[in-house]
Amino acid sequence: MPFSLLPKRMTDALTDLTPELLRDMGVRLLMLDFDNTIVPYTTSVPTDAMVRWLQTMNASDIQICIVSNSHKDRVPAFCQEYGLDCITHAKKPFSKGIRACLGRYQIPAAQAALVGDQIYTDTLGANCAGVQSILVRAIDNHTFWLKARHVLELPFIFLARKRRIST
């Protein structure tokens, strides 16, 4: 698949995505990054709005799977608590975890999307694996390195600005 750092779609928050919007995009499988996409790096406790969104998505026909580079136990623990499937040690931007997820659900890449807050891992990994990439704003860039990474992503965000999902 093509090497591209431009997300196919962008939105402010994960909770902006609805089952109807995803179906309109042809998405049957939604892969989610964990840290700074669902919850900040500093906690595993989601907001009330995120809990409601997860419940709505779990009740829909859209399959949901966390695909995280994390090696920490907090991701599987979170997934167990909220009834989600997960793949950890995904090695994004490489396609290992993304391909494992597609295989687990037996859904073609063209009918899947990956949502994440980082262009150099989530967007690039999704684009290279042939799944739709959806960039969300990071929940909390609380360290110097997260802020620096975001500054380096700004040119790609600017180039993709017309791909913003209206909510």
Rosetta blueprint (number, residue, H / E / L):
1 M L
2 P L
3 F L
4 S L
5 L L
6 L L
7 P L
8 K L
9 R E
10 M E
11 T E
12 D L
13 A L
14 L H
15 T H
16 D H
17 L L
18 T L
19 P H
20 E H
21 L H
22 L H
23 R H
24 D H
25 M L
26 G L
27 V L
28 R L
29 L E
30 L E
31 M E
32 L E
33 D L
34 F L
35 D E
36 N L
37 T L
38 I L
39 V E
40 P L
41 Y L
42 T L
43 T L
44 S L
45 V L
46 P L
47 T L
48 D H
49 A H
50 M H
51 V H
52 R H
53 W H
54 L H
55 Q H
56 T H
57 M H
58 N H
59 A H
60 S L
61 D L
62 I L
63 Q E
64 I E
65 C E
66 I E
67 V E
68 S L
69 N L
70 S L
71 H L
72 K L
73 D L
74 R H
75 V H
76 P H
77 A H
78 F H
79 C H
80 Q H
81 E H
82 Y H
83 G L
84 L L
85 D E
86 C E
87 I E
88 T L
89 H L
90 A L
91 K L
92 K L
93 P L
94 F L
95 S L
96 K H
97 G H
98 I H
99 R H
100 A H
101 C H
102 L H
103 G H
104 R H
105 Y H
106 Q L
107 I L
108 P L
109 A H
110 A H
111 Q H
112 A E
113 A E
114 L E
115 V E
116 G E
117 D L
118 Q L
119 I H
120 Y H
121 T H
122 D H
123 T H
124 L H
125 G H
126 A H
127 N H
128 C H
129 A H
130 G L
131 V L
132 Q E
133 S E
134 I E
135 L E
136 V E
137 R L
138 A L
139 I L
140 D L
141 N L
142 H L
143 T L
144 F H
145 W H
146 L H
147 K H
148 A H
149 R H
150 H H
151 V H
152 L H
153 E H
154 L H
155 P H
156 F H
157 I H
158 F H
159 L H
160 A L
161 R H
162 K H
163 R H
164 R E
165 I L
166 S L
167 T L
